[in-house]
Amino acid sequence: MEIEQNTDPFALFGQWFEQAVASEINDPDAIALASVDKNGMPSVRMVLLKEWSADGFVFYTNYESRKSGELLTTEKAAFCMHWKSLRRQVRVVGPVSQVPAAQSDAYFNTRGRGSQIGAWSSAQSQPLGSRDELAAAVAATEARFPETVPRPSHWGGYCIAPQEIEFWADGEHRLHDRFRFTGNGAGGWDIQRLNP
């Protein structure tokens, strides 16, 4: 794999993502999202990447969850996407911030009703006594919103503005291709080939 010095990492990501959508059996948009708490202890979980642009990479979640608490405390995140069928991965590191409410509203309105109800019904990351308790919360939310379900204020998006994007492609004998794009502070990217 050769990457030219003027390659746009978002355009390259878009090409790889399009190929992953065509080849991955499940969730080509799944990312392993890493955050860290105020004591420096990391945690990681799978979420779905929903948007990306030159501004960064966007996912949506409950703002009262453990991950949100960590993201809001440190304002830092990282993620890795792995596409097994393509033998590729992308790694991103950077500061994270909440997206504007209008952007969260727009995405929430594209979700299925069941997912919208779930955003209201689940106190994400909090202890749950039983599945019956969750089912009762779902039923109460369905009764509360018999038609349109508005976005709850405790649910919305985060954007990771990448300081670093690394592309990894499997190579024979573990001699992989790795390229790291690092923001140069002038709106462009410095590119380095890395040893496997």
N, C-alpha and C positions, 0 to 999 in steps of 0.2 A: 504494500500500500504506500503510495506517495501522496503527501499533502503539500501543496504549494504554500509559499509564505503568505499569499494574500487570501487564503481560504477563509471563508466566513464560518465559524464554528456552528452557528445556528442553521445555516443552509446545510452543512454536512449532517448535523443532527436530524434535520428534516428528512434528508435522503435515507439515513439509516432507519429512522422511525417508520417511514413509509414501507421500507423493505421488511421491517419487523412485523408490521400489521399484516402483510401478505404471507408471512411464514410462521409466526408464533401461533400455537394452538390456543393459548389463554393469555389474556391480559398483557399485550405488548406494551401497555402504558404503566405497568407496575414498577414502582421504584422502592428501594430499601432506603427509607428516610432516617437519617441519624441526627439526633439532637443531644444536647448535653445539659445537665442540671447546674445549679449555681455552685455545686461543689466539684464540678468537673467530671461527674460520673456520666458516661454515655448511655444512650438507649437507642434502639433501632426497631423499626416496624415497617410493614409494607403499606403503601398508600398508592393512589392512582394519580399519575400526572395528567392534568386536563388541558393545559394551555402552555404555549411557550412563544416567546418573541425575543427581540433584542433586549427587552427589559428583564427577561429571566424566565424561570420555570415555575408554573403555578399548580398548586394542589389545594383541595378543599377539605375542611375538617371542622370539628366542634372546637370552639375557642375556649371551652372550659375543660378540655381533655389534658392528660398529662403532657402530651407532646406540645400542646399549645402553651402550657405553663413554662416549659423549658424553652421553647422558641421565643416567647415574649421576654423571658428573663435574660437570655444570652444574645438574642438576635443573630444567631449563627446556626447554620445547618449544612448538611452534606447529603448527597444521595448517590446511589449506584443503580444503574439499570443493567440487567443482564439478559441478553437474548440468546438462549441456548441453541436454537435452531440455526442462528447465523454465526455463533461462536464469537460474539462481540459484546462489549460492554462500554458504557459511558459513565464517567464519574464527574460530579459537580460539587463545588465548594463555594460558599459565599454567605453574605449577610441575608437575613430573611425579614420580611415585613408583611403586614396585612395588606391585601389588595383593597381598593376602594369599594365601598358598600354597593355601588351600582354594578360593579363587575361581579360581585358575589351574587347579587340579585339576578343578574342575567344568566349566570350559570345555574343557579338554583331552579330557575324557571324551566330549564331544559331537563331536569331530572324527572324520573317517574314518580307518580303519586306516592307509591310505597316508600321510596327513598326520602321523599319530602316529609312524610309522616314520621319516618324513623329519625330524622334530624331533630324533630321536636320531642320524640318519646324517649330517646336514650340519653341518660346522663353519662356520656362516654367517660370511661376509665374509673367511674365510681363503683363501689361495691353494689352488687345486685343480689337480693334475697332469693329470687327464683325466676324461672322463665315465665311463670304465671304473672308475676309482678310486672315484667316487661310487656306481656300481652295486654294487661290491663291498661298500661300507659298508652299503648298503641290504640286500643279501643277508645280511650278518652280523647286522644288527639283526633282520631277519625270523626268522632262526634262533634268535636269543637270546630273542625274545618270540613264541613260536608261537601264543599265545592273547592274553591281555590285555596291552596296552602301557601301562606306567605313565608318568606325566609325568616327563621328565628334569628334574633340579634346575636345569639351565641354561636352562630355557625357562619363560616365564610372561608375566604381564600387567603393563602400565603404565597408570596413570590420570593424565590431564591434568586438573587441577582448574582450571577456567577463571577467570582474572581478567578476561578480556575475551572476549565473543562478538559477532561482527559478522555481520549478515544483509544480503545483497546481492541485489537483484532487478533484472533488466535493465529499462531504460526506453527509450522512443523517443528517438532522436537522442542516445543515450548519457547521457541524463538519468536515471540509475539511482536506485533507492531504496536507501538504506543506513541501517541502524540499528545503533548500537553499544551493547551492554549491558556495563556495567562494575560489578564487585562493589563494594558500598559499605561493606564491613567490618562491616555489621550484619546480614548474612544476606540482604540484598536487592540490588536492581540499580538503578543509575542508567541511564537510556536517553537517548541523543542521536541525533537525525537528523543525518546527515553529508551534506555536499555530494558529488555524484558525482565 
